[in-house]
Amino acid sequence: MGVINITPDSFSDGGRFTKVEAAVQEAKRQLQQGADVLDLGAQSTRPGATEVGAEEECRRLLPVLAAVRKQWPEVLISVDTFLAPVATAALEAGASWINDVSGGRRDPELLRVVADAGCPVVLMHSRGNSQTMDDLTNYSDLIQEVKIGLLERTDSAVTAGVREDQIIWDPGLGFAKTHEQNLRLLKDLEQLTFEPRPLLVGPSRKRFIGAVLDEPRPKARLWGTAAVACRCAQAGVALVRVHDVGPIAQTLRMASALW
Protein backbone atom coordinates (compact mmCIF):
# COMPACT_ATOMS: atom_id res chain seq x y z
CA MET A 1 0.00 0.00 0.00
CA GLY A 2 1.48 3.31 -1.11
CA VAL A 3 0.85 6.48 0.90
CA ILE A 4 -0.16 9.73 -0.80
CA ASN A 5 -0.73 12.51 1.73
CA ILE A 6 -2.79 15.36 0.26
CA THR A 7 -2.00 17.55 3.25
CA PRO A 8 0.27 20.48 4.09
CA ASP A 9 1.24 19.06 7.49
CA SER A 10 1.86 15.31 7.37
CA PHE A 11 4.94 14.37 9.35
CA SER A 12 7.30 13.34 6.53
CA ASP A 13 5.99 14.69 3.24
CA GLY A 14 3.43 17.37 4.07
CA GLY A 15 2.82 19.77 1.19
CA ARG A 16 4.42 17.67 -1.57
CA PHE A 17 1.20 16.33 -3.10
CA THR A 18 -1.45 18.96 -2.40
CA LYS A 19 -1.75 19.82 -6.11
CA VAL A 20 -3.62 17.36 -8.31
CA GLU A 21 -0.83 17.07 -10.87
CA ALA A 22 1.79 16.25 -8.24
CA ALA A 23 -0.44 13.68 -6.56
CA VAL A 24 -1.22 11.98 -9.89
CA GLN A 25 2.49 11.82 -10.73
CA GLU A 26 3.16 10.26 -7.34
CA ALA A 27 0.37 7.73 -7.93
CA LYS A 28 1.95 6.85 -11.29
CA ARG A 29 5.36 6.45 -9.69
CA GLN A 30 4.06 4.24 -6.90
CA LEU A 31 2.07 2.02 -9.25
CA GLN A 32 5.08 1.59 -11.52
CA GLN A 33 7.20 0.67 -8.50
CA GLY A 34 4.84 -2.05 -7.31
CA ALA A 35 2.05 -0.57 -5.19
CA ASP A 36 -1.04 -2.81 -5.09
CA VAL A 37 -3.17 -0.20 -3.30
CA LEU A 38 -2.96 3.60 -3.16
CA ASP A 39 -3.95 5.16 0.18
CA LEU A 40 -5.08 8.78 -0.20
CA GLY A 41 -5.37 10.93 2.91
CA ALA A 42 -6.36 14.58 3.28
CA GLN A 43 -6.26 14.85 7.09
CA SER A 44 -2.96 14.44 8.92
CA THR A 45 -3.16 12.00 11.83
CA ARG A 46 0.34 12.64 13.17
CA PRO A 47 0.61 13.44 16.90
CA GLY A 48 -0.43 17.05 17.47
CA ALA A 49 -2.15 17.49 14.11
CA THR A 50 -5.09 19.87 13.87
CA GLU A 51 -8.35 18.44 12.54
CA VAL A 52 -9.60 20.37 9.51
CA GLY A 53 -13.17 19.00 9.27
CA ALA A 54 -15.07 17.16 6.56
CA GLU A 55 -15.53 20.10 4.20
CA GLU A 56 -11.82 20.94 3.97
CA GLU A 57 -10.88 17.26 3.85
CA CYS A 58 -13.20 16.76 0.84
CA ARG A 59 -11.88 19.91 -0.83
CA ARG A 60 -8.35 18.50 -0.67
CA LEU A 61 -9.21 14.89 -1.42
CA LEU A 62 -11.87 14.69 -4.11
CA PRO A 63 -10.05 16.34 -7.05
CA VAL A 64 -7.07 14.03 -6.53
CA LEU A 65 -9.26 10.96 -6.10
CA ALA A 66 -11.22 11.77 -9.27
CA ALA A 67 -8.05 12.30 -11.29
CA VAL A 68 -6.41 9.09 -10.08
CA ARG A 69 -9.57 7.08 -10.69
CA LYS A 70 -9.95 8.53 -14.18
CA GLN A 71 -6.41 7.63 -15.15
CA TRP A 72 -6.40 4.18 -13.52
CA PRO A 73 -9.99 2.82 -13.57
CA GLU A 74 -9.04 -0.54 -12.07
CA VAL A 75 -6.57 0.43 -9.34
CA LEU A 76 -7.48 -0.17 -5.70
CA ILE A 77 -7.82 3.18 -3.95
CA SER A 78 -8.07 3.39 -0.17
CA VAL A 79 -9.14 6.64 1.49
CA ASP A 80 -7.72 7.41 4.92
CA THR A 81 -10.49 9.16 6.88
CA PHE A 82 -12.40 8.86 10.15
CA LEU A 83 -15.37 11.02 9.10
CA ALA A 84 -18.54 9.56 7.58
CA PRO A 85 -19.24 12.49 5.20
CA VAL A 86 -15.75 12.15 3.73
CA ALA A 87 -16.13 8.37 3.41
CA THR A 88 -19.48 8.85 1.65
CA ALA A 89 -18.08 11.38 -0.83
CA ALA A 90 -14.95 9.29 -1.42
CA LEU A 91 -16.86 6.10 -2.17
CA GLU A 92 -19.20 7.98 -4.50
CA ALA A 93 -16.12 9.38 -6.30
CA GLY A 94 -14.63 5.95 -6.85
CA ALA A 95 -12.73 4.91 -3.73
CA SER A 96 -12.44 1.15 -3.26
CA TRP A 97 -12.35 1.07 0.51
CA ILE A 98 -11.97 3.15 3.67
CA ASN A 99 -9.02 3.17 6.06
CA ASP A 100 -10.16 4.53 9.45
CA VAL A 101 -7.44 5.19 12.03
CA SER A 102 -10.12 5.31 14.73
CA GLY A 103 -11.78 2.04 13.74
CA GLY A 104 -15.15 3.77 13.71
CA ARG A 105 -14.77 5.35 17.17
CA ARG A 106 -14.67 8.96 16.03
CA ASP A 107 -17.73 8.83 13.76
CA PRO A 108 -19.74 5.61 14.15
CA GLU A 109 -21.83 6.56 11.10
CA LEU A 110 -18.76 5.77 8.98
CA LEU A 111 -19.29 2.06 9.66
CA ARG A 112 -22.83 2.28 8.29
CA VAL A 113 -21.51 4.09 5.21
CA VAL A 114 -19.06 1.25 4.62
CA ALA A 115 -21.75 -1.36 5.24
CA ASP A 116 -24.09 0.26 2.73
CA ALA A 117 -21.29 0.39 0.14
CA GLY A 118 -20.36 -3.25 0.76
CA CYS A 119 -16.68 -2.36 0.61
CA PRO A 120 -13.66 -3.31 2.73
CA VAL A 121 -12.68 -1.24 5.75
CA VAL A 122 -9.44 -1.03 7.71
CA LEU A 123 -10.08 -0.88 11.44
CA MET A 124 -7.05 0.43 13.28
CA HIS A 125 -6.35 0.20 16.99
CA SER A 126 -5.93 3.65 18.49
CA ARG A 127 -6.85 5.69 21.53
CA GLY A 128 -7.93 9.31 21.74
CA ASN A 129 -7.03 11.60 18.84
CA SER A 130 -3.96 13.37 17.47
CA GLN A 131 -3.94 15.80 20.40
CA THR A 132 -4.28 13.20 23.16
CA MET A 133 -2.95 9.84 21.98
CA ASP A 134 0.62 10.31 23.24
CA ASP A 135 -0.80 10.50 26.78
CA LEU A 136 -2.81 7.27 26.43
CA THR A 137 -0.05 4.65 26.36
CA ASN A 138 -0.75 2.83 29.62
CA TYR A 139 -1.42 -0.88 29.03
CA SER A 140 -1.52 -3.80 31.44
CA ASP A 141 -1.06 -6.33 28.62
CA LEU A 142 -0.29 -4.57 25.35
CA ILE A 143 -0.94 -7.37 22.88
CA GLN A 144 -4.13 -8.56 24.53
CA GLU A 145 -5.50 -5.05 24.89
CA VAL A 146 -4.77 -4.24 21.25
CA LYS A 147 -6.48 -7.47 20.23
CA ILE A 148 -9.46 -6.76 22.48
CA GLY A 149 -9.72 -3.25 21.07
CA LEU A 150 -9.73 -4.59 17.52
CA LEU A 151 -12.34 -7.19 18.41
CA GLU A 152 -14.54 -4.47 19.93
CA ARG A 153 -14.20 -2.37 16.78
CA THR A 154 -15.01 -5.45 14.71
CA ASP A 155 -18.17 -6.08 16.75
CA SER A 156 -19.24 -2.48 16.17
CA ALA A 157 -18.61 -2.80 12.44
CA VAL A 158 -20.52 -6.07 12.15
CA THR A 159 -23.40 -4.62 14.17
CA ALA A 160 -23.48 -1.72 11.68
CA GLY A 161 -23.77 -4.22 8.84
CA VAL A 162 -20.17 -4.61 7.67
CA ARG A 163 -19.42 -8.16 6.52
CA GLU A 164 -16.77 -10.02 8.51
CA ASP A 165 -14.86 -10.85 5.33
CA GLN A 166 -14.57 -7.14 4.49
CA ILE A 167 -12.67 -6.22 7.68
CA ILE A 168 -8.91 -5.61 7.76
CA TRP A 169 -7.08 -5.06 11.05
CA ASP A 170 -4.28 -2.58 11.74
CA PRO A 171 -2.52 -2.69 15.16
CA GLY A 172 -1.83 1.05 14.95
CA LEU A 173 1.93 1.48 15.21
CA GLY A 174 2.62 4.92 16.65
CA PHE A 175 -0.96 5.53 17.74
CA ALA A 176 -1.09 5.64 21.55
CA LYS A 177 2.02 3.46 21.76
CA THR A 178 5.51 4.23 23.03
CA HIS A 179 8.60 3.32 21.02
CA GLU A 180 9.06 0.20 23.15
CA GLN A 181 5.41 -0.79 22.71
CA ASN A 182 5.68 -0.50 18.93
CA LEU A 183 8.65 -2.87 18.99
CA ARG A 184 6.75 -5.29 21.23
CA LEU A 185 3.81 -5.32 18.81
CA LEU A 186 6.15 -6.12 15.94
CA LYS A 187 7.88 -8.90 17.87
CA ASP A 188 4.50 -10.48 18.66
CA LEU A 189 2.77 -9.92 15.30
CA GLU A 190 1.86 -13.61 15.01
CA GLN A 191 -0.64 -13.15 17.81
CA LEU A 192 -2.57 -10.92 15.40
CA THR A 193 -1.83 -12.60 12.05
CA PHE A 194 -3.20 -15.86 13.45
CA GLU A 195 -6.61 -14.19 13.62
CA PRO A 196 -8.98 -14.97 10.71
CA ARG A 197 -8.65 -11.61 8.93
CA PRO A 198 -5.96 -9.75 6.98
CA LEU A 199 -3.54 -7.54 8.89
CA LEU A 200 -2.23 -4.19 7.64
CA VAL A 201 0.85 -2.66 9.27
CA GLY A 202 1.97 0.95 8.76
CA PRO A 203 5.57 1.42 9.97
CA SER A 204 6.80 3.85 7.32
CA ARG A 205 9.30 6.47 8.56
CA LYS A 206 7.73 6.50 12.04
CA ARG A 207 9.20 7.92 15.22
CA PHE A 208 9.97 4.57 16.82
CA ILE A 209 12.26 3.75 13.89
CA GLY A 210 13.95 7.12 14.37
CA ALA A 211 14.37 6.33 18.07
CA VAL A 212 16.07 2.98 17.38
CA LEU A 213 18.33 4.42 14.66
CA ASP A 214 18.91 7.80 16.34
CA GLU A 215 17.64 9.33 13.10
CA PRO A 216 15.53 12.49 13.46
CA ARG A 217 14.85 12.84 9.71
CA PRO A 218 11.75 10.86 8.66
CA LYS A 219 12.89 10.45 5.04
CA ALA A 220 16.19 8.94 6.23
CA ARG A 221 14.41 6.03 7.94
CA LEU A 222 14.05 3.91 4.80
CA TRP A 223 16.28 1.05 5.92
CA GLY A 224 14.65 0.88 9.32
CA THR A 225 11.29 0.71 7.54
CA ALA A 226 12.70 -2.06 5.31
CA ALA A 227 13.71 -4.07 8.37
CA VAL A 228 10.17 -3.80 9.73
CA ALA A 229 8.81 -4.85 6.33
CA CYS A 230 10.92 -8.02 6.55
CA ARG A 231 9.41 -8.77 9.94
CA CYS A 232 5.93 -8.22 8.49
CA ALA A 233 6.63 -10.70 5.69
CA GLN A 234 7.93 -13.23 8.21
CA ALA A 235 4.75 -12.89 10.30
CA GLY A 236 2.35 -13.17 7.36
CA VAL A 237 1.10 -9.58 7.27
CA ALA A 238 -1.20 -8.98 4.27
CA LEU A 239 -0.46 -5.28 3.61
CA VAL A 240 2.41 -2.95 4.46
CA ARG A 241 1.63 0.76 4.16
CA VAL A 242 4.69 2.77 3.06
CA HIS A 243 5.90 5.99 1.45
CA ASP A 244 8.96 4.48 -0.30
CA VAL A 245 7.14 2.01 -2.51
CA GLY A 246 9.97 0.92 -4.81
CA PRO A 247 12.56 -0.19 -2.23
CA ILE A 248 9.96 -1.68 0.11
CA ALA A 249 8.21 -3.59 -2.69
CA GLN A 250 11.56 -5.21 -3.52
CA THR A 251 12.24 -5.85 0.16
CA LEU A 252 8.87 -7.54 0.60
CA ARG A 253 9.29 -9.63 -2.53
CA MET A 254 12.63 -10.94 -1.33
CA ALA A 255 11.50 -11.39 2.27
CA SER A 256 8.42 -13.29 1.12
CA ALA A 257 10.68 -15.71 -0.76
CA LEU A 258 12.56 -16.40 2.45
CA TRP A 259 9.62 -16.90 4.83
C-alpha positions in Angstrom: 0.0 0.0 0.0 1.5 3.3 -1.1 0.9 6.5 0.9 -0.2 9.7 -0.8 -0.7 12.5 1.7 -2.8 15.4 0.3 -2.0 17.5 3.2 0.3 20.5 4.1 1.2 19.1 7.5 1.9 15.3 7.4 4.9 14.4 9.4 7.3 13.3 6.5 6.0 14.7 3.2 3.4 17.4 4.1 2.8 19.8 1.2 4.4 17.7 -1.6 1.2 16.3 -3.1 -1.5 19.0 -2.4 -1.7 19.8 -6.1 -3.6 17.4 -8.3 -0.8 17.1 -10.9 1.8 16.3 -8.2 -0.4 13.7 -6.6 -1.2 12.0 -9.9 2.5 11.8 -10.7 3.2 10.3 -7.3 0.4 7.7 -7.9 1.9 6.8 -11.3 5.4 6.4 -9.7 4.1 4.2 -6.9 2.1 2.0 -9.2 5.1 1.6 -11.5 7.2 0.7 -8.5 4.8 -2.0 -7.3 2.1 -0.6 -5.2 -1.0 -2.8 -5.1 -3.2 -0.2 -3.3 -3.0 3.6 -3.2 -3.9 5.2 0.2 -5.1 8.8 -0.2 -5.4 10.9 2.9 -6.4 14.6 3.3 -6.3 14.9 7.1 -3.0 14.4 8.9 -3.2 12.0 11.8 0.3 12.6 13.2 0.6 13.4 16.9 -0.4 17.0 17.5 -2.1 17.5 14.1 -5.1 19.9 13.9 -8.3 18.4 12.5 -9.6 20.4 9.5 -13.2 19.0 9.3 -15.1 17.2 6.6 -15.5 20.1 4.2 -11.8 20.9 4.0 -10.9 17.3 3.8 -13.2 16.8 0.8 -11.9 19.9 -0.8 -8.4 18.5 -0.7 -9.2 14.9 -1.4 -11.9 14.7 -4.1 -10.0 16.3 -7.0 -7.1 14.0 -6.5 -9.3 11.0 -6.1 -11.2 11.8 -9.3 -8.0 12.3 -11.3 -6.4 9.1 -10.1 -9.6 7.1 -10.7 -10.0 8.5 -14.2 -6.4 7.6 -15.2 -6.4 4.2 -13.5 -10.0 2.8 -13.6 -9.0 -0.5 -12.1 -6.6 0.4 -9.3 -7.5 -0.2 -5.7 -7.8 3.2 -3.9 -8.1 3.4 -0.2 -9.1 6.6 1.5 -7.7 7.4 4.9 -10.5 9.2 6.9 -12.4 8.9 10.2 -15.4 11.0 9.1 -18.5 9.6 7.6 -19.2 12.5 5.2 -15.8 12.1 3.7 -16.1 8.4 3.4 -19.5 8.8 1.7 -18.1 11.4 -0.8 -15.0 9.3 -1.4 -16.9 6.1 -2.2 -19.2 8.0 -4.5 -16.1 9.4 -6.3 -14.6 5.9 -6.9 -12.7 4.9 -3.7 -12.4 1.2 -3.3 -12.3 1.1 0.5 -12.0 3.2 3.7 -9.0 3.2 6.1 -10.2 4.5 9.5 -7.4 5.2 12.0 -10.1 5.3 14.7 -11.8 2.0 13.7 -15.2 3.8 13.7 -14.8 5.4 17.2 -14.7 9.0 16.0 -17.7 8.8 13.8 -19.7 5.6 14.1 -21.8 6.6 11.1 -18.8 5.8 9.0 -19.3 2.1 9.7 -22.8 2.3 8.3 -21.5 4.1 5.2 -19.1 1.3 4.6 -21.8 -1.4 5.2 -24.1 0.3 2.7 -21.3 0.4 0.1 -20.4 -3.3 0.8 -16.7 -2.4 0.6 -13.7 -3.3 2.7 -12.7 -1.2 5.8 -9.4 -1.0 7.7 -10.1 -0.9 11.4 -7.0 0.4 13.3 -6.3 0.2 17.0 -5.9 3.7 18.5 -6.9 5.7 21.5 -7.9 9.3 21.7 -7.0 11.6 18.8 -4.0 13.4 17.5 -3.9 15.8 20.4 -4.3 13.2 23.2 -2.9 9.8 22.0 0.6 10.3 23.2 -0.8 10.5 26.8 -2.8 7.3 26.4 0.0 4.6 26.4 -0.7 2.8 29.6 -1.4 -0.9 29.0 -1.5 -3.8 31.4 -1.1 -6.3 28.6 -0.3 -4.6 25.4 -0.9 -7.4 22.9 -4.1 -8.6 24.5 -5.5 -5.1 24.9 -4.8 -4.2 21.2 -6.5 -7.5 20.2 -9.5 -6.8 22.5 -9.7 -3.2 21.1 -9.7 -4.6 17.5 -12.3 -7.2 18.4 -14.5 -4.5 19.9 -14.2 -2.4 16.8 -15.0 -5.5 14.7 -18.2 -6.1 16.8 -19.2 -2.5 16.2 -18.6 -2.8 12.4 -20.5 -6.1 12.1 -23.4 -4.6 14.2 -23.5 -1.7 11.7 -23.8 -4.2 8.8 -20.2 -4.6 7.7 -19.4 -8.2 6.5 -16.8 -10.0 8.5 -14.9 -10.8 5.3 -14.6 -7.1 4.5 -12.7 -6.2 7.7 -8.9 -5.6 7.8 -7.1 -5.1 11.0 -4.3 -2.6 11.7 -2.5 -2.7 15.2 -1.8 1.0 14.9 1.9 1.5 15.2 2.6 4.9 16.6 -1.0 5.5 17.7 -1.1 5.6 21.5 2.0 3.5 21.8 5.5 4.2 23.0 8.6 3.3 21.0 9.1 0.2 23.1 5.4 -0.8 22.7 5.7 -0.5 18.9 8.6 -2.9 19.0 6.7 -5.3 21.2 3.8 -5.3 18.8 6.1 -6.1 15.9 7.9 -8.9 17.9 4.5 -10.5 18.7 2.8 -9.9 15.3 1.9 -13.6 15.0 -0.6 -13.1 17.8 -2.6 -10.9 15.4 -1.8 -12.6 12.1 -3.2 -15.9 13.4 -6.6 -14.2 13.6 -9.0 -15.0 10.7 -8.7 -11.6 8.9 -6.0 -9.7 7.0 -3.5 -7.5 8.9 -2.2 -4.2 7.6 0.9 -2.7 9.3 2.0 1.0 8.8 5.6 1.4 10.0 6.8 3.9 7.3 9.3 6.5 8.6 7.7 6.5 12.0 9.2 7.9 15.2 10.0 4.6 16.8 12.3 3.7 13.9 13.9 7.1 14.4 14.4 6.3 18.1 16.1 3.0 17.4 18.3 4.4 14.7 18.9 7.8 16.3 17.6 9.3 13.1 15.5 12.5 13.5 14.9 12.8 9.7 11.8 10.9 8.7 12.9 10.5 5.0 16.2 8.9 6.2 14.4 6.0 7.9 14.1 3.9 4.8 16.3 1.0 5.9 14.6 0.9 9.3 11.3 0.7 7.5 12.7 -2.1 5.3 13.7 -4.1 8.4 10.2 -3.8 9.7 8.8 -4.9 6.3 10.9 -8.0 6.5 9.4 -8.8 9.9 5.9 -8.2 8.5 6.6 -10.7 5.7 7.9 -13.2 8.2 4.8 -12.9 10.3 2.3 -13.2 7.4 1.1 -9.6 7.3 -1.2 -9.0 4.3 -0.5 -5.3 3.6 2.4 -3.0 4.5 1.6 0.8 4.2 4.7 2.8 3.1 5.9 6.0 1.5 9.0 4.5 -0.3 7.1 2.0 -2.5 10.0 0.9 -4.8 12.6 -0.2 -2.2 10.0 -1.7 0.1 8.2 -3.6 -2.7 11.6 -5.2 -3.5 12.2 -5.8 0.2 8.9 -7.5 0.6 9.3 -9.6 -2.5 12.6 -10.9 -1.3 11.5 -11.4 2.3 8.4 -13.3 1.1 10.7 -15.7 -0.8 12.6 -16.4 2.5 9.6 -16.9 4.8 
